Amino acid sequence: MPRPLVATIDIAALRHNLSVARNCAPGSRVWAVVKANAYGHGLERSMRSFADADGLALIEVDGAASLRQLGWQKRILLLEGFFDATDLQTIVENQLDTVVHSVEQLEMLEQAGLDTRLDVHLKINSGMNRLGFMPPACRAAYQRLRAIPAVRDISFITHFANAEDASNARLPLDEQVQRFHAATQDLPGERCLSNSAADLLHPECVADWVRPGVMLYGGTPAETTAAAFGLQAAMTLNSEIIGIQHIVAGDAVGYGSSFVADRPMTVGVVACGYADGYPRHAPTGTPVVVDGIRTQLIGRVSMDMITVDLTPIAGAHVGSKVILWGKGLPIDEVANAAGTVGYELMCAIAPRVRIVELESNQQD
Ligand SMILES: Cc1ncc(COP(=O)(O)O)c(C=O)c1O
C-alpha cells in the first residue's frame, strides 16, 4: 500500500485561475508561466489546463522543447533566453520566442548566423537589477537586434520588484513603469510588464501581454487572500494520521525535544516531512487541518513525518484525513507561518509525492 501522502491537482482550478488572470487584463494576451515544472504542478498537465492561454513562458530550454513534443502549437517564451549555442539551435528547431537580456546574448545571436527567423523579447532592467539592459542601453540593443537578419519581431519586457507593494520606498511600482516606458518610447513592438501581482492589483500596468504565474496555481503574491481574488487552490496536499501518542505535561516531542507539553496532549503523526517538500523550518503553530478541524504542527519537522496536536479533535484516529495545504487550508497561510511564500511550497513538492489529477472542482 502506498504512503497516504497525495498531492491532488485540480485541473478545473487551473483553468478557472487562468480565466481570472484574463479577466483582470481583458485587452491583453496571456503568457501562462509554467517554469519550475509549472510551479510543481506538472508541465504536461498544466499545458493541457492552460490550452486557452496565448502562450506559455518558462526558463527551461529542454522543458520548452518538451512542450512542443507534447503538441503545444502556440507560442512559447524563454524568460531567460538561451545559455549557449546549443540552446539557440533548440530555439530555432522548436520555434521558440526568446528573451535577450544581456550583451553576451546579443553577441551570441549576432554570431550565430541563423537562417531561420525568430521573435525576440528585449528585456529592460527597470530597477530590479537582476536581468536586463539598463534603460540608456536599450536603444542601442534594439538597433543591434534589428540589424540581425534572423530577428523578426522585437518585443519589450520588464519584471517588477514590488508589484504587491506598489508604494515600496526603495522602488515604487510607478517608478519602474516610467523607466520602462521612457526606455522603450517610440520603439515599435509589443510590451509585457505584469506578473500576477500587477495583473491582480494594477490594471494601469497591463499592456499587450501579461505574464501571470503564481495566481494560476491559486497562490497570491499579495496581502489579500487568494480567495478574495476569486482564485482556487490548484494543489491540495493530503495525508493521514499514521500514529498517535498520548503524552503528559513535561513530555517532549520529536528531534531536539524542542516542543514540551504543558498539559496532557494527544499527538498525531502525519505522513509528510521535509523530504516531501514540507518546509523544515515550519515552527510549532503552523496550521494543519485534521478531519476538517484546524489544529497545529508541534515540534520539529522530520524527513518523513510531522507531529500535530490532536487534543482538540475528538475521535481522531489512525487514518484520520489531514490537509497540509490547499483546499481547506490556504497554501499562503502555511507558507506565512513557515516564514516563506506559497511559491516555494508549490515548487518544492518532491518527486516521491504521488500526484492525483482531479477534473472537477469537488474534492472530499
Ligand atoms: C520574468 C518573470 N515573469 C513572470 C513571472 C511570474 O511571476 P508571478 O508568479 O509572481 O506571477 C516570473 C516569476 O518569477 C518571472 O520571473
Ligand as a Chemical Component Dictionary entry (heavy atoms), coordinates in Angstrom:
data_LIG
# 
_chem_comp.id                   LIG 
_chem_comp.type                 NON-POLYMER 
_chem_comp.pdbx_formal_charge   0 
_chem_comp.three_letter_code    LIG 
# 
loop_
_chem_comp_atom.comp_id 
_chem_comp_atom.atom_id 
_chem_comp_atom.alt_atom_id 
_chem_comp_atom.type_symbol 
_chem_comp_atom.charge 
_chem_comp_atom.model_Cartn_x 
_chem_comp_atom.model_Cartn_y 
_chem_comp_atom.model_Cartn_z 
_chem_comp_atom.pdbx_ordinal 
LIG C1 C1 C 0 10.259 37.044 -15.696 1  
LIG C2 C2 C 0 9.082  36.545 -14.943 2  
LIG N1 N1 N 0 7.857  36.826 -15.388 3  
LIG C3 C3 C 0 6.742  36.408 -14.749 4  
LIG C4 C4 C 0 6.844  35.676 -13.577 5  
LIG C5 C5 C 0 5.577  35.262 -12.854 6  
LIG O1 O1 O 0 5.538  35.858 -11.591 7  
LIG P1 P1 P 0 4.364  35.514 -10.562 8  
LIG O2 O2 O 0 4.498  34.062 -10.276 9  
LIG O3 O3 O 0 4.643  36.355 -9.373  10 
LIG O4 O4 O 0 3.110  35.832 -11.256 11 
LIG C6 C6 C 0 8.098  35.384 -13.058 12 
LIG C7 C7 C 0 8.220  34.643 -11.789 13 
LIG O5 O5 O 0 9.078  34.788 -11.002 14 
LIG C8 C8 C 0 9.251  35.815 -13.764 15 
LIG O6 O6 O 0 10.482 35.546 -13.314 16 
# 
loop_
_chem_comp_bond.comp_id 
_chem_comp_bond.atom_id_1 
_chem_comp_bond.atom_id_2 
_chem_comp_bond.value_order 
_chem_comp_bond.pdbx_ordinal 
LIG C1 C2 SING 1  
LIG C2 N1 SING 2  
LIG C2 C8 DOUB 3  
LIG N1 C3 DOUB 4  
LIG C3 C4 SING 5  
LIG C4 C5 SING 6  
LIG C4 C6 DOUB 7  
LIG C5 O1 SING 8  
LIG O1 P1 SING 9  
LIG P1 O2 DOUB 10 
LIG P1 O3 SING 11 
LIG P1 O4 SING 12 
LIG C6 C7 SING 13 
LIG C6 C8 SING 14 
LIG C7 O5 DOUB 15 
LIG C8 O6 SING 16 
# 
